[in-house]
């Protein structure tokens, strides 16, 4: 039986899809990237904003079309949007055979067996919950989810409604998963959660983010470990010291600020204020001078005035983030912000977004120029095609969101090289050339495809995805 996956939304959904796939492969299924050949199509949905919901619905409808043509026996919708809207989706989308929310990860195999799509268990063992099978085209770049859910309660965000309260995974299980990813060829592992800094607070076992990082570094030889999504309150002296002295921790942080006006931040129910943001980034850059800092912002939140927006732009010009992801506010059902009057016209939201983008484009261009002429490490993602250039990323370029560096010279995907940065080619892209290869590409993965790794002796079964 062939299984096809459509994964939408964030990196945490990517992790979930890889775990789903491992479960299915251990029952004899095979993964296919050609949906028209799939017996079962699984859509891992996103419900973060309206555009993401529509994209998920469109993907489900397209899978239903393939089923109607007779090339697909079952359509499965899972994930965040299903967690919130299962009843409504079931009523409107009869072509879907199975709906499973984000909290029902362990129900996929039994649900398909009940419908006769999957045979009875092919073996009696149990896969370790951290086993995942890669579904993309960059097996050396992987994501490691260290916790689930969120306790922050921001007024605009529906994540707690879809993913629940924050739950940290046990430290030893996270380390074991990192080891499994390394066995599958990972050279860069990106730690993800709604807020990495909350790791361990709920378990009260003395292990926080710094302890987890030390354990991952000590338990693997993965050369690049990147941190995504850390709130400013979690950037402690201990974390800064660790980032400053551990060369395998990529000098990069994604610190979501959402706004620069204290009045708007208060209405958003955000924990920071503008002064906190300034202080946090200053301490970070003082401790790790070459650190790249990314953030996200929302424009057009209810009650946002011209002065509020001006304060946001002023903050961006003052703090000078390397990257800013920005989007316009849209009310999400069930959130506190949905109860507020959405009083910023759509046209004004778009205008402000364009203005913010112009501000950050100028800041980002200036920040980028400081790298030109330097020799810096890069990870190669794609080898050069005939007459072309290799594609790589420097430490300030996270996978899929921060652009590409085009390299002259020969290097295999997954290799770590020293490269000379020659020029800034666009807002996000650079040009450079390979100076020398410092770490060759990894050996062929031992378990990247095919059957998942078997039970690991002495490893307690855990609670990933629950």
N, C-alpha and C positions, 0 to 999 in steps of 0.2 A: 504494500500500500504506500502511495506517495503522499507526502504532507507538504503543503505550501503555506508559507507564512507571510502576512502583511503586518508589519510593525509600524505603528504610528506614534507620534508623541516623543517623549523624552528618552534619555539613555536608560532610565530605570525600567521602562517598558522593553527596551532591547534585552536587558538582563532577564526579565520575566519570560520573554519569547524563547531565549536560549534554554531556559530551564524547562519550559513546556516541551521543546523539541527533544531534549534529553529523555524526558519521560516517555515520549512516543517512540523514539528510536529503540528504547529498551523493551518495547513491545513488538519490535519487528518492523516498524515503519521506516521509510526512507524519505529524506528531505529532498525536495526539488525546488529550484528557483523558477521553474516554468509553471505558472499557475494553470495554464491550459492542460497540463498533464497531471494535475493533482487530483487525488481521490478525495482528499479533505483539504479545505482551505480554512485556515485560522486567521482571523483578523483581531489583532491586539489593539484595542481602541484607545483613544485619548479623549478626555472630557474637560480639558483645562479651560479652553475658551470656545466661543461659538464656531470660529473657523475650524478648529480642530475637530469639533463634533461633526460638522458637515463633511469634513474629509473622511471621518470614520464611516459615516452613513454611506457616502459615495462608494467607499471600498467594499462595504457589505453588499450594496446593490450590484456592483460589478461581479462579486463572487457569486451572487445569486443568479446572475445572467449565465455564468459558466456552468452552474449547476443545471439550469434549465436546458442548456445545450447538450447535456448528458455527459459532460467530461468530468463532473464532480459529483460525488455521492453525498457529501455533507458539508455544510457551512457552519463554522463555529465563531461566535463573537465573544471575546473575553476582554477583561481590563477595566479601566477607569470609567469610561462612559457607561458600560454595562452595569457597573457597581451602583451607579446613581439612577439609571433609567431603565432597568431591566424590564419592568412591566410594560412601560410605554413602547419600548423597542420590540418586545415580543408581539404586541398587538399590531404594530405597523409593518413588521418585517417577517412575514410567515416563511420566507425562504431560508431563514436561519434555523438550524436544527438544535443547536445548543447555545445557551447564553450562560456565561460564567463571569462573575464579578472579580475584581482584583483580589478579594479575600478568599476565593475559591480555587486557588491554583491546583490543589490536590484532587479536584473533582474531574479534571479533563479526561484522564484515561478511563476511569469508571463510566463516565457519561457516554463516551464513544463505544465502550464495550456493551453498555445497556442497549444501544441502538444497533448493535451488530456490525458496526463499522470496523471496530478493532476486534481481533480474535481474543480468546482468553489468554491470560498472561503467558508469555513465551518462556519465562523463567521465574523462579520463586524468590530471587534476591531483592534487595532494596537499594536503589541508587542513592548515594550520598546527596543531600539536598543542594550542595553547591555545584554539582556536575552540570555543565552546560555545553551545548554544541553550537559552534559558531555559524551564523547565517549570512554574514556579509562578505566583503572582498578584501578586508585588511585584517587577517588573523593575528597580526602582531599588535593590534590596538584593541584592548578590551576594557570593559567597564565592570567595576566591582561594587555592588550595592552593599553598604554596611549597616543600613537600618531601613525601616519602613515607617511610613506615616509622618505626621508633623503635629507638634504641640503649639506652634506659634499663634495660630488663630488670626492671621491677617484678614482684614475685613473683605478684601476683594477675592480671596482665594478659596477654591472649593476642594483643594487637595485633602484636607482632613475629612471631608465628607465622602471622599472616594477611597482614601487609603487608611483612614483611621488615625488614632493617636500614635505617637512616636514609639517605636519598639526597636531597640538595638539588637543586632544578632550577636551571639556569643563570639568573643574574640578568637577563640581557637578555631571555630568554624569559618570565620572570615579568612583567617590565615590559610587554612586548608584549601579554601576556594581559590585564593591567590596562587597557591602551589599548583593546583589543577590547571589554572589559566596559563601558568608558566610552562607546564608540560604540553599544553596545546599550542605553544609557540609565542605567547605574549611577550612583547618587549616594552610596551607602554601600558600601564594599568591606570585607569582613571577611577578614583574613588568618588562614588556618588551617593547622595541622600538628599532629603529636603534641606537638611542642615547637618553637615558632617560633624560640626562641633558638638552636637547633642549626643554623639555616640557615647554610650556607657552610663549616661545620667540615670536612666530608668533601671539599670541592672544593679547599680550601687555596689560594684565589685572592685572598685578602685581603678578600673580601666577606662580611660577616656581616649580621645583622638590621638594624642601624642603616644600613649602606650600602644595603641593599635598600629600606628605607623612604625614604631620601633619593632613590633612583632612581625609585621609584613616584611620589613627590610631584613630582619634577622632570619626569617624563614624562607626567603626567596632570594634569587639574584636578579630579579627584574630590574633593568637599568633605569627606567623612567617610571616614577610614581607621581601622578598628578592629582591635585585636590580641586574638586569642583563644588561650588555652593557652600560657602562658609559665611555665616553671619558674623558681623563685626565683633559681637560680644565673645565669640569663641576664639578670637585671635589673641591668645594669651602669651605671656612671656615664654612659657615652656614650649608652645608650638613654634613661636618665632625662633627660639634658640635651635630647635630641631631642624627647621627649614634652613637656617643659616649654615649649619655644620654638615648636614647630610646631602651630599651632591646628587644622590639618586632621587631626592624629592625635587621635582621640577619647580623652579622659582616662578610659580604662577598661582594665582588665586582668583576665583570668581566670587565676588562679594556683592550680593544683590542689595541695592540701596532703595530702589523703586522711586524715590523722589528726593528733592533737595530743600523743600519747604517744610518747616516744622509743623505748620498748620495742617498741611496735607498728610504728612507722616502720622500725625495724631489721629486724623480721621481714618487713615488706613489701618490703624492699630499696629503700626510697626514699632519694634523695640528701640530703634535708633532715632537720633536727631542729627541735624546737619553737623553740629560740632563733634558729635561722636564719630561720624563718618570721616571728617577731616583728620581727627586725631588717630583713628584706626589706620588709615592709609599712610599717614606720616610715620607711625611706629613701624609699620610693615616695611616701608621703604628704607627706613633707617637700619633695620635689622638685616634686611635682604635687599641690598641696593639695586640689583638687577631684576627684581621681581616684576612680572607683568601682572597687571590688575585689570580684571574684566568686571563689568557690572551690568545690571538691567534696570530699566526705568519704565514707568507707566505715565503717559500723558493723558490729560482729560479726565482725571478722577473727579467724581462729584465734588463740586465746590471749588475746583481749581480756578484761581483768578489769574489775570495777566501777571500780577506781581508774584504769585506762587510759581508760575512757569518761569518767570525771569530768575527767580532764586534757584531753580533747578539748573538752568543754563549757566548761571554764575558758578554754581558748585562744580559743574563739569569742567568749566574753564579753569577753575582754581585747582581742583584735585588732579585733573589731567589723567583720567583713566586711559589705559591702552586700548580697550575695546568697550563699547556700550551696545547692548541689545535693547531696543526700545519698541514699544507697541502701544496702541491706543487702548484705553479702558473700554471694556464691555462687561455689563452686569451679568453675574452668574447666579442662577437660581439657588436659593438657600443660603447665600452668604449675607453677612451683615450689610455690605455695601449695596446689595440689591434693594435694600429698604430705603436707600437714599435717592433723592431725585437726581437722575442722570442729566444734569443741567448744562453740560458743555456740549454744544452742537457738534454733530459729526464732522462738519466741514472745518470747524475750529480745531478739533482734535487732529485731523489730518494736517492742517496748517502748522500746528505746533510740533507735530512729529517731524515734518519736513525741516522746520527751523532747528529743532534739536539735532537732527541728523547732520545738518550743515555745521553746527557748532562742533560736534564730535568729529566730523570728518577733518576739520582743521586741526583739532587737538591730536587726533590719531596720526595724521600725516607728520606732525612735528615729532611725536614720540617715536615714530618708525624711523625717521632719519638718523636717530642716534645710533642705530645699529649698522648703518652703511659703513663698509670698510673694515668691520670687525670679523674675526674668525671665531665662529661659535658652533656648538654642537647642533646636529639636526638628526631627525629620524626619517629614514626614507620610506615612503609609502608605496610608490610605484616606480618601476624601472623605466628608463628612457626607451621610447619607441624609436623606430628607425628615423633618424634625422631630427628627433625631438629631444626634450629634456626630461630628466627624472623629476618626480614630484616628491617633496619632502616637507617637513614641518620643523620650525625652530621652536625653542621652548615657549615662546609667547604665542604660539599657534596651536590651540587645542583642536582635536579632531572634529571636522565637520562644521566648525563655527567661526574659526579665526583665519581662514585663508590658507594659501599654499606658498611654498618657496620652490621655484623652478631651478633645478640644478644642472649645470654642465658637468659632465663626468659620469663615471660608471659606478653604480652601487646597487645592491640587491634590496628589495623590499624587506624591511625589518632591520637593516643595518643602521648603526649609529656612526655618523661621519662628522668630521670637522669641515665646515664649509666657510668660504669667504663670501660675505654678503656684499653684492655689487651694487644693487639698486632696489628702490621701492617701485614696483610695477603698477600698483593700483592701491585702492584703499586697504586691501587685505593681503595682497600678494607681493612677494619679493623675488628677486633674481640673485643667484649665487653660483658658486662652483665648488666642487668637492676638492678639498685640500688633501685629506687623507681619511681612510676608513679606520675608525678607532675600535669598532666592535662589529664583526661580520654578522650577517643575518643568521637567525637561529637555524638549527637543524630542522628537518621536516617534522611537523607536529606529530606527537605520538597518538593523539586522540582527538584531533580537530574535527574529523568527520567519521561517519560510520557509527559503530556502536559506542555508547558512552562508556566512560571508565567504570569498572566494576566496583563493588563494595570495597571500601578501604578499611582494613582491619584496625580495630581500636578506635575508630571514629564514631562518636556518639551521633545518632540521628538527630537532626535539628529541626528548626521551625522556619526555614526560609520560605518567604512568600505567604506566610499565614498571619 
